[in-house]
Amino acid sequence: MAIQSNKRLLLELDKHRRDINKETINAKVDDLNLEKLNPVVDMVANSRAAYIGALMKLSNSRSDTGPSIKEMDDLKEKREEFEELVAATNALEVAIERGYVDIISAKLSMGSEWTVPVFPDTDLSHISHLVLLWRGVTQSLVKSLPIIKHFDVFEESCF
């Protein structure tokens, strides 16, 4: 009996968590599709490029004394910006995966329309399709940047 009560409580807690997250996050985030996510992808890609570009610039202008404090501060600032954007984007991805944000129709690259219905208290596995599309877009955008092209950065995460 105690085990069933515990499981029931955990199920209710999970539903409550999902409901609160959906209500709270959905109030602050417009309905999403790939078109609305592109600026996020661009911003993260540009931040990554700026960070790696600063590193390459630093290595090309290297002196025997090493980088200056200002150069290191600049590199650190770019890294912190990039890492913060990655963390925020990963939080957005989790929100999409868990159905906390509403998804609207999206045009696929083939030109067909794809609609993801989001219903409370249902299996949210269909959200994974949007996440896969999101990852595909981020990979192609980021890898298209000249400085990123030679880095294989998409092993575990889309960022």
N, C-alpha and C positions, 0 to 999 in steps of 0.2 A: 504494500500500500504506500509506504513512504517513497519508494522509488517512482511509482506512478504519479504521486503528488509532486515530486520534484520535477519530473519530466513535464507535467502539465504546467507548472509554474514557469519553467524555462521556455516552453512554447508560447505561453501568454506574454512573457517578458520579451521574447523575440518579436512577436507581433506588435507589441506596444512600441518597441524600439523602431521597427520599420515604419509604423504609422507616424510617429513623432518626427523621424528623419525625413520622411516624404513630405509631410506638411511643412516643416521648417525650411527645408532646402528648396522645395518647389516654390515657396513663396518668394525666394530670393533669386531664383534662376528661371529664365524664360524657357519655354519648351525648346528642346534641342533637336537639331539635325546636323548633318555633316557640314553644311554651309555655315552654320553658326559656330561650329567648332574650328573651322579653318583659321580664324585669327589667333586662337589659342596655340594651335600647332605652329603657325608662323612665328609667334612670339617666342616659344620655347626653342625653335630651331635657330632663330636669330641670336638668342642668348647663348646657346651652345656654340654657335659659330664665333661669337665675340669672345667667349672664354678661350676656346681653342686658338683663335686668331691671336689673342694676346700672348698666349704661351709661345706660339711660333715666332711672333715678333720678338719676344723676349729672348728666345734661343738664338735668333739670327743676329741680334745686337749684343750678344754676350761678350763680356770683357773678363779679364783675369780676376777682377774684384767681385764678380757675380752681379746679380741684379740689385738695383738700388732699393731702398725702402719704399719709395714712391711706386716703382714698378711692381714690387711685391704687393703693395696695398691695392693697386689697380687690378692685378690678377686675382687677389682675394675677393675684391668687390664683385668681379665678374663671376667668380665661382659661387659666391653666396647668392647672387641673383639667379644664376642658372639652377642651383640646387633648390631654391625656394619655389621657382616656377615648376620644376619637376615634381616637387612634393604636392603643390596645389593641383597640378594636372593629374597626378595619380589619385588624389582625393576625388577629383571630378570623375575619373574613370570608375572608381569604386561606387560612387553615387549612381552612375549610369548602370553598372552591373547589377546593383541591388534594387534598381527601379525607383530611386528616390526622386528622379527628375522625369518629367513627361517627355516623350519622344514624338516628334511629328514626322510627316512624310519626308523622305529623302530621295533625291535623284541619284541613282547609281551611275557609274561610269558608262554603262551600256545604254543609258537613257531611260530605263524603265523606272517606274515609281515603286518604292518599297515603303510600306507603312507598318509600324510596330505598334500594336495595340498595347496599352498598359492598363491593366485592371488590378485594383487592390486585392490582396489575399490570393493571388494566383501564382502559378509557377512562373518565375521571372527568367527562365532560361532563354527566352527569345531576345532578351537584352544582349546576350553574348554576341548576336549577329552585329549589332551596332558597334560593340566594342571591337570586334574583328575588323569591321570597316574602318573604324577610328584608327586602329593600329596600322592598317594598310596605308591610310592617308598619311599618317605621321611618318611612317617609314619612307614612303616615296618622297615626301616633301623634304625631310631632313637629309636623306641621302642625295637629293638633287643639289644640295648646297656644295659648291666646289671643295670647301675645306673639309667637309664631313665625308665625302665620297669614299675616302680610303680607310675609314674607321668602321669596323663592324661593331656597332653599339646596341644592337637590338637582340641580345641574347635572352634576357629574362623579362625585360620591361620594354614598353613602347618608348620610354624616354631614357 
